[in-house]
């Protein structure tokens, strides 16, 4: 179950603004995830941390709690093995959220 505090966003944004923000998050989080995956494959821990920092901020912006915590921990990872383990969990959480957004988008198109 994705830990997302949608209500907090709705207190701050109009529905149209929310949809726009979620679309931006969807695209940017997918790109950052790909970049982190590439950096992990290359053993570039500094790049992993940099991209995790950006992803952490994006998750915080939309109140995506578990992903925010995982991205924070990934940013602070001291080893490549730790980073890979954290990334696996983060990617699983993000995939679940992306699926939720995709379903939401399809439902809105009806």
Kinemage of the C-alpha trace (Angstrom):
@kinemage 1
@onewidth
@group {chain A} dominant
@subgroup {mainchain}
@vectorlist {calphas} color= white
{ca unk a 1} P 0.000 0.000 0.000
{ca unk a 2} L 1.427 3.341 -1.058
{ca unk a 3} L 1.768 5.885 1.748
{ca unk a 4} L 0.561 9.073 0.084
{ca unk a 5} L -1.043 11.970 1.893
{ca unk a 6} L -3.207 13.164 -0.977
{ca unk a 7} L -5.373 15.218 1.381
{ca unk a 8} L -2.447 17.492 2.273
{ca unk a 9} L -1.932 18.248 -1.404
{ca unk a 10} L -5.614 18.942 -1.921
{ca unk a 11} L -5.490 21.492 0.908
{ca unk a 12} L -2.820 23.401 -1.001
{ca unk a 13} L -3.787 22.884 -4.643
{ca unk a 14} L -6.771 23.053 -6.929
{ca unk a 15} L -7.602 19.750 -8.684
{ca unk a 16} L -6.189 21.007 -11.992
{ca unk a 17} L -2.928 22.041 -10.296
{ca unk a 18} L -2.762 18.670 -8.572
{ca unk a 19} L -3.103 16.839 -11.887
{ca unk a 20} L -0.331 18.942 -13.410
{ca unk a 21} L 1.975 18.388 -10.435
{ca unk a 22} L 1.372 14.633 -10.487
{ca unk a 23} L 2.101 14.485 -14.208
{ca unk a 24} L 5.391 16.317 -13.656
{ca unk a 25} L 6.237 14.007 -10.751
{ca unk a 26} L 5.410 10.931 -12.828
{ca unk a 27} L 7.762 11.934 -15.637
{ca unk a 28} L 10.598 13.268 -13.504
{ca unk a 29} L 10.552 10.385 -11.020
{ca unk a 30} L 10.718 7.870 -13.864
{ca unk a 31} L 13.694 9.714 -15.357
{ca unk a 32} L 15.482 9.974 -12.005
{ca unk a 33} L 14.844 6.292 -11.333
{ca unk a 34} L 16.424 5.366 -14.667
{ca unk a 35} L 19.413 7.603 -13.923
{ca unk a 36} L 19.875 6.054 -10.476
{ca unk a 37} L 19.660 2.575 -11.967
{ca unk a 38} L 22.320 3.479 -14.530
{ca unk a 39} L 24.581 4.995 -11.861
{ca unk a 40} L 24.215 1.902 -9.668
{ca unk a 41} L 25.182 -0.323 -12.603
{ca unk a 42} L 28.278 1.815 -13.152
{ca unk a 43} L 29.161 1.948 -9.467
{ca unk a 44} L 28.800 5.745 -9.385
{ca unk a 45} L 27.672 6.191 -5.774
{ca unk a 46} L 28.027 9.994 -5.877
{ca unk a 47} L 25.642 10.196 -8.834
{ca unk a 48} L 23.253 7.857 -7.018
{ca unk a 49} L 23.270 10.189 -4.018
{ca unk a 50} L 22.766 13.281 -6.179
{ca unk a 51} L 19.797 11.789 -8.038
{ca unk a 52} L 18.354 10.365 -4.805
{ca unk a 53} L 18.479 13.873 -3.334
{ca unk a 54} L 16.402 15.197 -6.248
{ca unk a 55} L 13.958 12.317 -5.992
{ca unk a 56} L 13.665 12.838 -2.230
{ca unk a 57} L 12.594 16.437 -2.821
{ca unk a 58} L 10.067 15.429 -5.457
{ca unk a 59} L 8.540 12.819 -3.136
{ca unk a 60} L 8.355 15.319 -0.279
{ca unk a 61} L 6.619 17.845 -2.525
{ca unk a 62} L 3.701 15.500 -3.152
{ca unk a 63} L 3.717 13.990 0.371
{ca unk a 64} L 4.747 10.524 -0.827
{ca unk a 65} L 6.010 9.456 2.587
{ca unk a 66} L 7.584 6.012 2.249
{ca unk a 67} L 9.323 6.893 -1.012
{ca unk a 68} L 10.603 10.104 0.592
{ca unk a 69} L 12.157 8.160 3.486
{ca unk a 70} L 13.674 5.579 1.144
{ca unk a 71} L 15.126 8.284 -1.120
{ca unk a 72} L 16.547 10.041 1.950
{ca unk a 73} L 18.209 6.804 3.081
{ca unk a 74} L 19.485 6.160 -0.443
{ca unk a 75} L 21.029 9.624 -0.483
{ca unk a 76} L 22.868 8.754 2.757
{ca unk a 77} L 23.910 5.216 1.708
{ca unk a 78} L 27.535 4.474 2.558
{ca unk a 79} L 28.063 1.518 0.256
{ca unk a 80} L 26.986 0.409 -3.175
{ca unk a 81} L 25.391 -2.732 -1.704
{ca unk a 82} L 23.317 -0.653 0.717
{ca unk a 83} L 22.335 1.698 -2.114
{ca unk a 84} L 21.241 -1.198 -4.323
{ca unk a 85} L 19.097 -2.661 -1.550
{ca unk a 86} L 17.454 0.690 -0.796
{ca unk a 87} L 16.903 1.407 -4.477
{ca unk a 88} L 15.116 -1.906 -4.935
{ca unk a 89} L 12.649 -0.936 -2.190
{ca unk a 90} L 12.302 2.620 -3.504
{ca unk a 91} L 11.624 1.458 -7.042
{ca unk a 92} L 8.951 -0.964 -5.797
{ca unk a 93} L 7.225 1.858 -3.905
{ca unk a 94} L 7.421 4.202 -6.890
{ca unk a 95} L 6.126 1.552 -9.300
{ca unk a 96} L 3.072 1.064 -7.093
{ca unk a 97} L 2.490 4.817 -7.075
{ca unk a 98} L 3.001 5.102 -10.841
{ca unk a 99} L 0.427 2.344 -11.364
{ca unk a 100} L -1.987 4.216 -9.131
{ca unk a 101} L -1.422 7.399 -11.163
{ca unk a 102} L -1.888 5.531 -14.446
{ca unk a 103} L -5.170 4.060 -13.202
{ca unk a 104} L -6.281 7.479 -11.967
{ca unk a 105} L -5.452 8.992 -15.353
{ca unk a 106} L -7.431 6.311 -17.207
{ca unk a 107} L -10.398 6.813 -14.881
{ca unk a 108} L -10.284 10.583 -15.493
{ca unk a 109} L -10.247 10.026 -19.262
{ca unk a 110} L -13.564 8.163 -19.147
